[in-house]
Amino acid sequence: MASQWPSFTKQQVFLATTLIRVAERQAQAAEREAATQGAVALLIEARTALLRLVADIYQVRNAAPRGLDELADLLAGDQAELNELRSLAADPGSWWQHIEFMVQAQQRPSERKSPAERENMIAVAADSGPDRSVAALLETAKALKHYVEMILERHDEW
């Protein structure tokens, strides 16, 4: 039976991209924030699915690695994807790092004002959190999609 991880991973990226576009069109801050948080959650899910996809490519079935260390333990070797992902995790400007920063920001309470409160403010202090602009999110989604397609092409069976 063929693996479902490639299509699932791509689907998560597609849905995240769709929600980013929805967020872009929202006039109300609460709706924009809801769509943005949904898109971030889907990007996080896509990154997790990517780890499962890589494990599946190397015949480690039914594994659920939640991070690169768990993936390394499962693969027990020096696989190209593991080295690439570790390199991306160490690169401050990479899509992996962008998602990592969003994980940290989204999974903990913050002192930021609610979207409705921000909408009524004249000036706001710069938020030091990850860039959740439409352009940044779309770039991350595009890079993740490209990486998924690249590893699938690399391991495509003839």
Kinemage of the C-alpha trace (Angstrom):
@kinemage 1
@onewidth
@group {chain A} dominant
@subgroup {mainchain}
@vectorlist {calphas} color= white
{ca met a 1} P 0.000 0.000 0.000
{ca ala a 2} L 1.311 3.420 -0.923
{ca ser a 3} L 2.057 5.890 1.827
{ca gln a 4} L -0.466 8.625 2.505
{ca trp a 5} L 2.119 10.950 4.079
{ca pro a 6} L 3.086 12.752 0.852
{ca ser a 7} L -0.479 13.785 0.058
{ca phe a 8} L -1.274 14.578 3.697
{ca thr a 9} L 1.805 16.789 4.043
{ca lys a 10} L 1.052 18.626 0.808
{ca gln a 11} L -2.585 19.029 1.852
{ca gln a 12} L -1.578 20.689 5.129
{ca val a 13} L 0.639 23.161 3.278
{ca phe a 14} L -2.126 23.868 0.738
{ca leu a 15} L -4.687 24.478 3.484
{ca ala a 16} L -2.259 26.743 5.353
{ca thr a 17} L -1.699 28.752 2.184
{ca thr a 18} L -5.448 28.997 1.679
{ca leu a 19} L -5.954 30.312 5.206
{ca ile a 20} L -3.147 32.831 4.754
{ca arg a 21} L -4.998 34.170 1.709
{ca val a 22} L -8.251 34.234 3.713
{ca ala a 23} L -6.506 36.199 6.482
{ca glu a 24} L -5.264 38.683 3.926
{ca arg a 25} L -8.847 39.483 2.857
{ca gln a 26} L -10.332 39.921 6.333
{ca ala a 27} L -11.355 43.412 7.372
{ca gln a 28} L -11.866 42.620 11.047
{ca ala a 29} L -8.836 41.981 13.221
{ca ala a 30} L -10.386 39.018 15.071
{ca glu a 31} L -11.150 37.204 11.814
{ca arg a 32} L -7.679 37.997 10.476
{ca glu a 33} L -6.108 36.655 13.675
{ca ala a 34} L -8.226 33.491 13.616
{ca ala a 35} L -7.216 32.744 10.023
{ca thr a 36} L -3.558 33.524 10.780
{ca gln a 37} L -3.487 31.268 13.834
{ca gly a 38} L -5.174 28.526 11.817
{ca ala a 39} L -2.562 28.885 9.078
{ca val a 40} L 0.262 28.729 11.619
{ca ala a 41} L -1.258 25.604 13.188
{ca leu a 42} L -1.432 23.967 9.758
{ca leu a 43} L 2.191 24.882 8.997
{ca ile a 44} L 3.197 23.312 12.318
{ca glu a 45} L 1.185 20.213 11.428
{ca ala a 46} L 2.779 20.099 7.964
{ca arg a 47} L 6.270 20.236 9.481
{ca thr a 48} L 5.381 17.376 11.834
{ca ala a 49} L 3.925 15.420 8.914
{ca leu a 50} L 7.178 16.019 7.028
{ca leu a 51} L 9.072 14.230 9.808
{ca arg a 52} L 6.693 11.284 9.520
{ca leu a 53} L 7.077 11.365 5.739
{ca val a 54} L 10.869 11.170 6.008
{ca ala a 55} L 10.610 8.266 8.466
{ca asp a 56} L 8.198 6.537 6.102
{ca ile a 57} L 10.550 7.029 3.134
{ca tyr a 58} L 13.200 5.118 5.076
{ca gln a 59} L 10.756 2.294 5.808
{ca val a 60} L 10.157 3.253 9.447
{ca arg a 61} L 6.406 2.688 9.410
{ca asn a 62} L 3.932 3.964 11.989
{ca ala a 63} L 6.534 6.206 13.594
{ca ala a 64} L 5.571 9.596 14.977
{ca pro a 65} L 8.734 11.649 15.443
{ca arg a 66} L 7.998 15.033 16.967
{ca gly a 67} L 11.412 16.508 16.360
{ca leu a 68} L 14.732 16.030 14.652
{ca asp a 69} L 16.270 14.103 17.550
{ca glu a 70} L 13.439 11.582 17.488
{ca leu a 71} L 13.766 11.289 13.713
{ca ala a 72} L 17.523 10.709 14.054
{ca asp a 73} L 16.881 7.942 16.589
{ca leu a 74} L 14.413 6.281 14.220
{ca leu a 75} L 16.644 6.504 11.156
{ca ala a 76} L 19.774 5.454 13.031
{ca gly a 77} L 21.970 6.669 10.240
{ca asp a 78} L 23.260 9.585 8.278
{ca gln a 79} L 20.369 10.259 5.910
{ca ala a 80} L 20.450 13.228 3.544
{ca glu a 81} L 17.106 14.623 4.718
{ca leu a 82} L 18.116 14.499 8.362
{ca asn a 83} L 21.278 16.463 7.631
{ca glu a 84} L 19.332 18.963 5.515
{ca leu a 85} L 16.700 19.439 8.200
{ca arg a 86} L 19.353 19.905 10.886
{ca ser a 87} L 20.997 22.519 8.703
{ca leu a 88} L 17.656 24.284 8.238
{ca ala a 89} L 17.007 24.129 11.994
{ca ala a 90} L 20.332 25.884 12.611
{ca asp a 91} L 19.744 28.577 9.957
{ca pro a 92} L 18.019 31.623 11.526
{ca gly a 93} L 16.405 32.641 8.223
{ca ser a 94} L 15.059 29.241 7.201
{ca trp a 95} L 11.467 28.134 6.897
{ca trp a 96} L 12.144 25.542 9.642
{ca gln a 97} L 13.267 28.271 12.059
{ca his a 98} L 10.309 30.478 11.120
{ca ile a 99} L 7.906 27.672 11.981
{ca glu a 100} L 9.857 26.948 15.182
{ca phe a 101} L 9.525 30.566 16.319
{ca met a 102} L 5.815 30.478 15.537
{ca val a 103} L 5.441 27.242 17.549
{ca gln a 104} L 7.015 28.929 20.549
{ca ala a 105} L 4.879 32.049 20.167
{ca gln a 106} L 1.585 30.309 19.451
{ca gln a 107} L 1.802 27.647 22.139
{ca arg a 108} L 2.249 29.994 25.078
{ca pro a 109} L 0.249 32.912 26.396
{ca ser a 110} L 1.547 36.312 25.501
{ca glu a 111} L 1.140 39.811 26.786
{ca arg a 112} L -0.029 41.060 23.408
{ca lys a 113} L -3.280 42.925 23.136
{ca ser a 114} L -6.247 41.123 21.638
{ca pro a 115} L -6.889 41.795 17.928
{ca ala a 116} L -9.890 43.971 18.785
{ca glu a 117} L -7.827 46.070 21.204
{ca arg a 118} L -5.034 46.499 18.643
{ca glu a 119} L -7.488 47.652 15.993
{ca asn a 120} L -8.556 50.583 18.160
{ca met a 121} L -5.042 51.738 19.042
{ca ile a 122} L -3.324 54.608 17.281
{ca ala a 123} L 0.209 53.288 17.812
{ca val a 124} L 1.491 49.966 19.035
{ca ala a 125} L 4.905 48.896 20.220
{ca ala a 126} L 6.833 46.630 17.913
{ca asp a 127} L 6.165 42.989 18.697
{ca ser a 128} L 9.324 40.958 19.027
{ca gly a 129} L 7.558 37.745 18.038
{ca pro a 130} L 7.939 35.908 14.740
{ca asp a 131} L 6.934 37.590 11.501
{ca arg a 132} L 3.352 36.523 10.854
{ca ser a 133} L 2.809 38.820 7.917
{ca val a 134} L 1.096 37.422 4.862
{ca ala a 135} L 4.322 37.655 2.857
{ca ala a 136} L 6.383 35.850 5.505
{ca leu a 137} L 3.815 33.088 5.982
{ca leu a 138} L 3.432 32.569 2.240
{ca glu a 139} L 7.215 32.391 1.827
{ca thr a 140} L 7.472 29.782 4.583
{ca ala a 141} L 4.634 27.720 3.097
{ca lys a 142} L 6.229 27.934 -0.360
{ca ala a 143} L 9.640 26.839 0.950
{ca leu a 144} L 8.132 23.941 2.903
{ca lys a 145} L 6.162 22.812 -0.145
{ca his a 146} L 9.297 23.020 -2.282
{ca tyr a 147} L 11.254 20.913 0.214
{ca val a 148} L 8.520 18.253 0.354
{ca glu a 149} L 8.428 18.072 -3.451
{ca met a 150} L 12.223 17.878 -3.599
{ca ile a 151} L 12.494 14.904 -1.249
{ca leu a 152} L 9.595 13.129 -2.942
{ca glu a 153} L 11.284 13.568 -6.305
{ca arg a 154} L 14.585 12.346 -4.842
{ca his a 155} L 12.947 9.154 -3.575
{ca asp a 156} L 10.555 8.633 -6.462
{ca glu a 157} L 10.609 5.009 -7.535
{ca trp a 158} L 10.863 4.450 -11.253
